Amino acid sequence: MSQAAATLAAPLAAPTPPPSARASHRPRRGGGSEFAPLLRTIKEQGLLDRRPGWYARDMAVNLLGIGAVVAGLVLLGPSWWALLLALPLALLSARAAFIGHDAGHAQVTGNRRLGRAVQLVHANLLLGMSREWWNDKHNRHHAHPNHLDKDPDVAADILVFAAHQTTDRTGLRRWLTRHQAWLFFPLTTLEGIALKVYGVQALLSSDGPYRTRRERLLEGALLLAHLAGYAALLLTLLSPLQALVFALLHQMLLGVHLGMAFAPNHKGMEMPDAHPDGDSWGHLRRQVLTSRNIRGSRLTDWFLGGLNYQIEHHLFPSMPRPHLRLAQPAVRAHCRELGIPYTETGFVDSYRQALGHLHEVGAPLREADAA
């Protein structure tokens, strides 16, 4: 999570939705499901049909890219110039994460066994991140996005997302909360490592999400294979110090990239438990009101792995990534017809809004400590 803080954090005050927008959150009485007509339209357009050829090409290109980076390391040998390859490797690792994410949502294939294999390769083997831990956490997020009691992504941890989560913060955590808007992007440099650590913790936990002993052993073996292969590659081709610096650069850049893809999607958007009727929202409102899209070009789509179409992705989690852009006009028109706010903003402004919300949440602690 890193970019020029001065540009992204000023101003750091999140805009308050107008009363008219808040009023439109209430479902219209009568008329059945608000989502059904949109789902019918999307199905008629064939946008839920899978694109195995597209994904096969994407995976092949990405694996060839990783192979090219490894070849570059071999050619450069134990040289400090080899550290420059940490950047393209981070970009390619993020692509692997996006493929693993899509496979977990059954976007790649309808064959569960094949989809599981794709995700195991891209998550466990290539990234050292537990597939089952991620699926459990991410599925809970999709079921209840931005719900403080049900969405693990907004549970109070290093960062907090609502004022009442700040009441018991003391010591270092209190200081972090006071300055969390400014620290947000620097903290994402740890995200690549954190994803590995959380997965290992879940693997070793007796109440982890793994359903069978065989599943636990398979995931553990792949995580060990990743760690051993990654360490052997770097230590064979680089000096020990160069290998350590390369690994740190790679993981920090990967964390920043993933943070940039995930950060603006929900932070600062509506929280269902903050509304008296939030628990009664249907699928359409629950997903649209809590999500934010990012405008951009094909380059934006590539860089953010399609997650810039967060609204469409949350409405149709199994929709293949290349179809999200095509579904947007129908989703936007349907929301307009129902009077449901459809939030879409620019690349930089999306981070300003997310950081503005974090800054606002930390304000009571700053005021109390100043007093």
Secondary structure, DSSP 8 states (H G I E B T S, - for coil): --S-HHHHSSS-------HHHHHTTS--SSSS-SSHHHHHHHHHTTTTS--HHHHHHHHHHHHHHHHHHHHHHHHH-S-GGGGGGHHHHHHHHHHHHHHHHHHHTT-S-S-HHHHHHHHIIIIIIHH---HHHHHHHHHHHHHSTT-TTT-GGGSSSSS--SGGGGTT--HHHHHHHHTHHHHHHHHGGGHHHHHHHHHHHHHH-TTSS--SHHHHHHHHHHHHHHHHHHHHHHHHHS-HHHHHHHHHHHHHHHHHHHHHHHGGGTTTS--GGGSTTGGG--HHHHHHTT--EE---HHHHHHTTTTT-HHHHHH-TTS-HHHHHHHHHHHHHHHHHHT----EE-HHHHHHHHHHHHHHHHHHHHHHHH-
